[in-house]
Amino acid sequence: VQPLKKNTANALKFDGSGGVIISEIDPGSSGEKGGFKKGDIITNIDGSNVFSIDDAKNMFRGAIPGEVYDVKVFREGKYLDLTLKLGLKG
């Protein structure tokens, strides 16, 4: 993920506050399996708003494989509720 810059937010017609943008999805990753796509803007994880990369990282600090998170993303003009099930790293 990367910080969401104002010009990128405007180009994607996102008028919310905060959020981080998915810059890359690894094939076969938990993100891909959960339906996440490059360009999605993550706005909320498990009911907590995401305003920065640090916010997103803090949500997963201490997480273990198999844990499931509800994630709200903004994609193509609408909000979607996706589920992320953490897998093993590597």
CNS distance restraints for C-alpha pairs under 8 A (distance, minus, plus):
assign (resid   1 and name CA) (resid  20 and name CA) 6.27 0.50 0.50
assign (resid   1 and name CA) (resid  21 and name CA) 5.44 0.50 0.50
assign (resid   1 and name CA) (resid  22 and name CA) 4.43 0.50 0.50
assign (resid   1 and name CA) (resid  23 and name CA) 5.35 0.50 0.50
assign (resid   1 and name CA) (resid  24 and name CA) 7.23 0.50 0.50
assign (resid   1 and name CA) (resid  53 and name CA) 7.14 0.50 0.50
assign (resid   2 and name CA) (resid  20 and name CA) 5.76 0.50 0.50
assign (resid   2 and name CA) (resid  21 and name CA) 5.40 0.50 0.50
assign (resid   2 and name CA) (resid  22 and name CA) 6.48 0.50 0.50
assign (resid   2 and name CA) (resid  23 and name CA) 6.35 0.50 0.50
assign (resid   2 and name CA) (resid  53 and name CA) 6.76 0.50 0.50
assign (resid   3 and name CA) (resid  19 and name CA) 7.47 0.50 0.50
assign (resid   3 and name CA) (resid  20 and name CA) 5.00 0.50 0.50
assign (resid   3 and name CA) (resid  21 and name CA) 6.32 0.50 0.50
assign (resid   3 and name CA) (resid  52 and name CA) 6.35 0.50 0.50
assign (resid   3 and name CA) (resid  53 and name CA) 6.30 0.50 0.50
assign (resid   4 and name CA) (resid   8 and name CA) 6.67 0.50 0.50
assign (resid   4 and name CA) (resid   9 and name CA) 6.55 0.50 0.50
assign (resid   4 and name CA) (resid  18 and name CA) 7.26 0.50 0.50
assign (resid   4 and name CA) (resid  19 and name CA) 6.24 0.50 0.50
assign (resid   4 and name CA) (resid  20 and name CA) 4.98 0.50 0.50
assign (resid   4 and name CA) (resid  21 and name CA) 5.60 0.50 0.50
assign (resid   4 and name CA) (resid  41 and name CA) 7.84 0.50 0.50
assign (resid   5 and name CA) (resid   9 and name CA) 6.19 0.50 0.50
assign (resid   6 and name CA) (resid  10 and name CA) 6.10 0.50 0.50
assign (resid   7 and name CA) (resid  11 and name CA) 6.15 0.50 0.50
assign (resid   8 and name CA) (resid  12 and name CA) 6.24 0.50 0.50
assign (resid   9 and name CA) (resid  13 and name CA) 6.13 0.50 0.50
assign (resid   9 and name CA) (resid  14 and name CA) 4.99 0.50 0.50
assign (resid   9 and name CA) (resid  15 and name CA) 6.99 0.50 0.50
assign (resid  10 and name CA) (resid  14 and name CA) 5.87 0.50 0.50
assign (resid  10 and name CA) (resid  15 and name CA) 7.11 0.50 0.50
assign (resid  12 and name CA) (resid  76 and name CA) 7.05 0.50 0.50
assign (resid  12 and name CA) (resid  77 and name CA) 7.44 0.50 0.50
assign (resid  13 and name CA) (resid  77 and name CA) 6.46 0.50 0.50
assign (resid  14 and name CA) (resid  74 and name CA) 7.49 0.50 0.50
assign (resid  14 and name CA) (resid  77 and name CA) 7.09 0.50 0.50
assign (resid  17 and name CA) (resid  51 and name CA) 7.23 0.50 0.50
assign (resid  18 and name CA) (resid  43 and name CA) 6.93 0.50 0.50
assign (resid  18 and name CA) (resid  50 and name CA) 6.38 0.50 0.50
assign (resid  18 and name CA) (resid  51 and name CA) 3.95 0.50 0.50
assign (resid  18 and name CA) (resid  52 and name CA) 6.61 0.50 0.50
assign (resid  19 and name CA) (resid  41 and name CA) 5.96 0.50 0.50
assign (resid  19 and name CA) (resid  42 and name CA) 5.34 0.50 0.50
assign (resid  19 and name CA) (resid  43 and name CA) 4.55 0.50 0.50
assign (resid  19 and name CA) (resid  44 and name CA) 7.73 0.50 0.50
assign (resid  19 and name CA) (resid  49 and name CA) 7.86 0.50 0.50
assign (resid  19 and name CA) (resid  50 and name CA) 5.25 0.50 0.50
assign (resid  19 and name CA) (resid  51 and name CA) 4.77 0.50 0.50
assign (resid  19 and name CA) (resid  52 and name CA) 6.20 0.50 0.50
assign (resid  20 and name CA) (resid  41 and name CA) 5.47 0.50 0.50
assign (resid  20 and name CA) (resid  42 and name CA) 5.35 0.50 0.50
assign (resid  20 and name CA) (resid  43 and name CA) 6.95 0.50 0.50
assign (resid  20 and name CA) (resid  50 and name CA) 7.20 0.50 0.50
assign (resid  20 and name CA) (resid  51 and name CA) 6.94 0.50 0.50
assign (resid  20 and name CA) (resid  52 and name CA) 6.08 0.50 0.50
assign (resid  20 and name CA) (resid  53 and name CA) 6.34 0.50 0.50
assign (resid  21 and name CA) (resid  38 and name CA) 7.89 0.50 0.50
assign (resid  21 and name CA) (resid  39 and name CA) 5.88 0.50 0.50
assign (resid  21 and name CA) (resid  40 and name CA) 5.72 0.50 0.50
assign (resid  21 and name CA) (resid  41 and name CA) 4.38 0.50 0.50
assign (resid  21 and name CA) (resid  42 and name CA) 6.19 0.50 0.50
assign (resid  22 and name CA) (resid  37 and name CA) 7.14 0.50 0.50
assign (resid  22 and name CA) (resid  38 and name CA) 5.20 0.50 0.50
assign (resid  22 and name CA) (resid  39 and name CA) 5.25 0.50 0.50
assign (resid  22 and name CA) (resid  40 and name CA) 5.45 0.50 0.50
assign (resid  22 and name CA) (resid  41 and name CA) 6.34 0.50 0.50
assign (resid  22 and name CA) (resid  42 and name CA) 7.45 0.50 0.50
assign (resid  23 and name CA) (resid  38 and name CA) 5.42 0.50 0.50
assign (resid  23 and name CA) (resid  39 and name CA) 6.12 0.50 0.50
assign (resid  24 and name CA) (resid  37 and name CA) 7.78 0.50 0.50
assign (resid  24 and name CA) (resid  38 and name CA) 5.30 0.50 0.50
assign (resid  25 and name CA) (resid  29 and name CA) 7.20 0.50 0.50
assign (resid  25 and name CA) (resid  31 and name CA) 6.61 0.50 0.50
assign (resid  25 and name CA) (resid  32 and name CA) 6.28 0.50 0.50
assign (resid  25 and name CA) (resid  36 and name CA) 7.58 0.50 0.50
assign (resid  25 and name CA) (resid  37 and name CA) 6.56 0.50 0.50
assign (resid  25 and name CA) (resid  38 and name CA) 6.09 0.50 0.50
assign (resid  26 and name CA) (resid  31 and name CA) 7.69 0.50 0.50
assign (resid  26 and name CA) (resid  32 and name CA) 6.96 0.50 0.50
assign (resid  27 and name CA) (resid  32 and name CA) 6.45 0.50 0.50
assign (resid  28 and name CA) (resid  32 and name CA) 6.10 0.50 0.50
assign (resid  28 and name CA) (resid  33 and name CA) 6.62 0.50 0.50
assign (resid  29 and name CA) (resid  33 and name CA) 6.26 0.50 0.50
assign (resid  29 and name CA) (resid  87 and name CA) 7.70 0.50 0.50
assign (resid  30 and name CA) (resid  34 and name CA) 6.05 0.50 0.50
assign (resid  30 and name CA) (resid  84 and name CA) 6.54 0.50 0.50
assign (resid  30 and name CA) (resid  85 and name CA) 6.18 0.50 0.50
assign (resid  30 and name CA) (resid  86 and name CA) 5.96 0.50 0.50
assign (resid  30 and name CA) (resid  87 and name CA) 5.89 0.50 0.50
assign (resid  31 and name CA) (resid  35 and name CA) 6.47 0.50 0.50
assign (resid  31 and name CA) (resid  36 and name CA) 5.31 0.50 0.50
assign (resid  31 and name CA) (resid  37 and name CA) 7.86 0.50 0.50
assign (resid  31 and name CA) (resid  84 and name CA) 6.38 0.50 0.50
assign (resid  32 and name CA) (resid  36 and name CA) 5.37 0.50 0.50
assign (resid  32 and name CA) (resid  37 and name CA) 6.92 0.50 0.50
assign (resid  34 and name CA) (resid  82 and name CA) 6.53 0.50 0.50
assign (resid  34 and name CA) (resid  83 and name CA) 5.66 0.50 0.50
assign (resid  34 and name CA) (resid  84 and name CA) 5.30 0.50 0.50
assign (resid  34 and name CA) (resid  85 and name CA) 7.19 0.50 0.50
assign (resid  35 and name CA) (resid  82 and name CA) 6.90 0.50 0.50
assign (resid  36 and name CA) (resid  40 and name CA) 6.87 0.50 0.50
assign (resid  36 and name CA) (resid  82 and name CA) 7.54 0.50 0.50
assign (resid  39 and name CA) (resid  75 and name CA) 7.39 0.50 0.50
assign (resid  40 and name CA) (resid  73 and name CA) 5.98 0.50 0.50
assign (resid  40 and name CA) (resid  74 and name CA) 5.83 0.50 0.50
assign (resid  40 and name CA) (resid  75 and name CA) 5.29 0.50 0.50
assign (resid  41 and name CA) (resid  73 and name CA) 5.17 0.50 0.50
assign (resid  41 and name CA) (resid  74 and name CA) 5.00 0.50 0.50
assign (resid  41 and name CA) (resid  75 and name CA) 6.75 0.50 0.50
assign (resid  42 and name CA) (resid  50 and name CA) 6.95 0.50 0.50
assign (resid  42 and name CA) (resid  71 and name CA) 7.09 0.50 0.50
assign (resid  42 and name CA) (resid  72 and name CA) 6.05 0.50 0.50
assign (resid  42 and name CA) (resid  73 and name CA) 4.45 0.50 0.50
assign (resid  42 and name CA) (resid  74 and name CA) 6.62 0.50 0.50
assign (resid  43 and name CA) (resid  49 and name CA) 5.82 0.50 0.50
assign (resid  43 and name CA) (resid  50 and name CA) 5.07 0.50 0.50
assign (resid  43 and name CA) (resid  51 and name CA) 7.22 0.50 0.50
assign (resid  43 and name CA) (resid  71 and name CA) 7.71 0.50 0.50
assign (resid  43 and name CA) (resid  72 and name CA) 5.75 0.50 0.50
assign (resid  43 and name CA) (resid  73 and name CA) 5.64 0.50 0.50
assign (resid  43 and name CA) (resid  74 and name CA) 7.18 0.50 0.50
assign (resid  44 and name CA) (resid  48 and name CA) 5.35 0.50 0.50
assign (resid  44 and name CA) (resid  49 and name CA) 4.33 0.50 0.50
assign (resid  44 and name CA) (resid  50 and name CA) 5.19 0.50 0.50
assign (resid  44 and name CA) (resid  71 and name CA) 5.68 0.50 0.50
assign (resid  44 and name CA) (resid  72 and name CA) 5.02 0.50 0.50
assign (resid  44 and name CA) (resid  73 and name CA) 7.17 0.50 0.50
assign (resid  45 and name CA) (resid  49 and name CA) 6.55 0.50 0.50
assign (resid  45 and name CA) (resid  50 and name CA) 6.94 0.50 0.50
assign (resid  45 and name CA) (resid  56 and name CA) 7.61 0.50 0.50
assign (resid  45 and name CA) (resid  59 and name CA) 7.24 0.50 0.50
assign (resid  45 and name CA) (resid  69 and name CA) 6.71 0.50 0.50
assign (resid  45 and name CA) (resid  70 and name CA) 5.83 0.50 0.50
assign (resid  45 and name CA) (resid  71 and name CA) 4.54 0.50 0.50
assign (resid  45 and name CA) (resid  72 and name CA) 6.49 0.50 0.50
assign (resid  46 and name CA) (resid  69 and name CA) 5.84 0.50 0.50
assign (resid  46 and name CA) (resid  70 and name CA) 4.95 0.50 0.50
assign (resid  46 and name CA) (resid  71 and name CA) 6.21 0.50 0.50
assign (resid  47 and name CA) (resid  70 and name CA) 7.74 0.50 0.50
assign (resid  50 and name CA) (resid  55 and name CA) 5.51 0.50 0.50
assign (resid  50 and name CA) (resid  56 and name CA) 6.07 0.50 0.50
assign (resid  51 and name CA) (resid  55 and name CA) 6.31 0.50 0.50
assign (resid  52 and name CA) (resid  56 and name CA) 6.62 0.50 0.50
assign (resid  53 and name CA) (resid  57 and name CA) 6.16 0.50 0.50
assign (resid  54 and name CA) (resid  58 and name CA) 5.99 0.50 0.50
assign (resid  55 and name CA) (resid  59 and name CA) 6.42 0.50 0.50
assign (resid  56 and name CA) (resid  60 and name CA) 6.96 0.50 0.50
assign (resid  57 and name CA) (resid  61 and name CA) 6.28 0.50 0.50
assign (resid  63 and name CA) (resid  67 and name CA) 6.90 0.50 0.50
assign (resid  64 and name CA) (resid  86 and name CA) 7.18 0.50 0.50
assign (resid  65 and name CA) (resid  85 and name CA) 7.69 0.50 0.50
assign (resid  65 and name CA) (resid  86 and name CA) 4.93 0.50 0.50
assign (resid  65 and name CA) (resid  87 and name CA) 4.87 0.50 0.50
assign (resid  65 and name CA) (resid  88 and name CA) 5.67 0.50 0.50
assign (resid  66 and name CA) (resid  85 and name CA) 5.76 0.50 0.50
assign (resid  66 and name CA) (resid  86 and name CA) 5.11 0.50 0.50
assign (resid  66 and name CA) (resid  87 and name CA) 5.98 0.50 0.50
assign (resid  67 and name CA) (resid  85 and name CA) 5.67 0.50 0.50
assign (resid  67 and name CA) (resid  86 and name CA) 5.55 0.50 0.50
assign (resid  68 and name CA) (resid  83 and name CA) 6.80 0.50 0.50
assign (resid  68 and name CA) (resid  84 and name CA) 5.60 0.50 0.50
assign (resid  68 and name CA) (resid  85 and name CA) 4.34 0.50 0.50
assign (resid  68 and name CA) (resid  86 and name CA) 6.40 0.50 0.50
assign (resid  69 and name CA) (resid  83 and name CA) 5.72 0.50 0.50
assign (resid  69 and name CA) (resid  84 and name CA) 5.12 0.50 0.50
assign (resid  69 and name CA) (resid  85 and name CA) 6.41 0.50 0.50
assign (resid  70 and name CA) (resid  81 and name CA) 6.93 0.50 0.50
assign (resid  70 and name CA) (resid  82 and name CA) 6.02 0.50 0.50
assign (resid  70 and name CA) (resid  83 and name CA) 4.79 0.50 0.50
assign (resid  70 and name CA) (resid  84 and name CA) 6.46 0.50 0.50
assign (resid  71 and name CA) (resid  81 and name CA) 5.85 0.50 0.50
assign (resid  71 and name CA) (resid  82 and name CA) 5.20 0.50 0.50
assign (resid  71 and name CA) (resid  83 and name CA) 5.88 0.50 0.50
assign (resid  71 and name CA) (resid  84 and name CA) 6.94 0.50 0.50
assign (resid  72 and name CA) (resid  79 and name CA) 6.67 0.50 0.50
assign (resid  72 and name CA) (resid  80 and name CA) 5.68 0.50 0.50
assign (resid  72 and name CA) (resid  81 and name CA) 4.64 0.50 0.50
assign (resid  72 and name CA) (resid  82 and name CA) 6.16 0.50 0.50
assign (resid  73 and name CA) (resid  79 and name CA) 5.57 0.50 0.50
assign (resid  73 and name CA) (resid  80 and name CA) 5.34 0.50 0.50
assign (resid  73 and name CA) (resid  81 and name CA) 6.53 0.50 0.50
assign (resid  73 and name CA) (resid  82 and name CA) 7.40 0.50 0.50
assign (resid  74 and name CA) (resid  78 and name CA) 5.55 0.50 0.50
assign (resid  74 and name CA) (resid  79 and name CA) 4.42 0.50 0.50
assign (resid  74 and name CA) (resid  80 and name CA) 6.25 0.50 0.50
assign (resid  75 and name CA) (resid  79 and name CA) 6.26 0.50 0.50
assign (resid  75 and name CA) (resid  80 and name CA) 7.16 0.50 0.50
